Amino acid sequence: MLRVQRIVYHTSTEIRSELAWIESLITEDIVVTPRPVADGEGRLLSQIVLNGSPRYRRTIFRILQAFPQRKTQFVIGGE
């Protein structure tokens, strides 16, 4: 999945903070979410340059594969 952000909308620091938070959610097994993917130079965030000027930032996320839902049994009442 490709996400494109306008340069003026969020700073690189804000986006990197969000990417670190997503990695933390994945590492701590809090939620299943697409993992950010680094580009060929190891960057999770890079610029898109148009006409010699940076216009956008981009991040790529790995697409999640579908998996069967876990069956959960709830016990009400204690026994």
Phi, psi and omega per residue, in radians:
M1 nan 2.321 3.126
L2 -1.832 2.263 3.060
R3 -2.063 2.258 -3.128
V4 -2.029 2.256 3.126
Q5 -2.049 2.442 3.048
R6 -1.229 2.487 -3.122
I7 -0.985 -0.672 -3.034
V8 -1.459 -0.119 -3.021
Y9 -1.470 -0.908 3.089
H10 -2.317 2.602 3.102
T11 -1.375 2.834 3.073
S12 -1.048 -0.662 3.129
T13 -1.082 -0.742 3.121
E14 -1.111 -0.753 -3.116
I15 -1.190 -0.747 3.107
R16 -1.094 -0.641 3.081
S17 -1.085 -0.769 3.102
E18 -1.088 -0.740 3.129
L19 -1.122 -0.671 3.081
A20 -1.134 -0.699 3.109
W21 -1.101 -0.763 3.111
I22 -1.077 -0.780 3.102
E23 -1.041 -0.699 3.115
S24 -1.106 -0.763 3.097
L25 -1.026 -0.705 -3.137
I26 -1.227 -0.857 -3.097
T27 -1.057 -0.714 -3.108
E28 -1.503 0.090 3.090
D29 0.952 0.742 -3.130
I30 -1.487 -0.698 -3.111
V31 -2.642 2.631 3.063
V32 -1.520 2.110 -3.102
T33 -2.592 2.685 3.112
P34 -1.046 2.397 -3.136
R35 -1.530 2.352 3.034
P36 -1.091 2.508 -3.110
V37 -2.035 2.276 3.117
A38 -1.301 2.633 3.066
D39 -1.375 -3.051 -3.108
G40 -1.077 -0.311 3.126
E41 -1.811 0.180 3.076
G42 1.475 0.172 -3.107
R43 -1.662 2.380 3.038
L44 -1.456 -0.368 -3.113
L45 -2.291 2.252 3.097
S46 -2.462 2.860 -3.090
Q47 -1.659 2.612 2.982
I48 -1.880 2.102 -3.083
V49 -1.807 2.251 3.074
L50 -2.158 2.284 -3.138
N51 0.929 0.660 3.074
G52 1.391 0.089 -3.092
S53 -2.230 2.341 3.088
P54 -1.121 2.197 -3.096
R55 -2.027 -0.582 -3.041
Y56 -2.444 2.832 2.945
R57 -2.029 2.649 -3.133
R58 -2.344 2.556 2.984
T59 -2.306 2.630 3.109
I60 -2.114 2.444 3.122
F61 -2.142 2.513 3.072
R62 -1.248 2.372 3.110
I63 -1.322 2.352 3.101
L64 -1.362 2.442 3.038
Q65 -1.544 2.558 3.110
A66 -1.161 2.518 3.105
F67 -2.435 2.669 -3.110
P68 -1.145 2.519 3.104
Q69 -1.232 2.527 3.065
R70 -1.343 2.443 3.058
K71 -1.554 2.173 -3.119
T72 -2.018 2.327 3.089
Q73 -1.809 2.277 3.110
F74 -1.833 2.331 3.099
V75 -1.911 2.178 3.134
I76 -1.958 2.222 3.055
G77 1.896 -0.313 3.023
G78 1.861 -0.399 3.133
E79 -2.166 nan nan
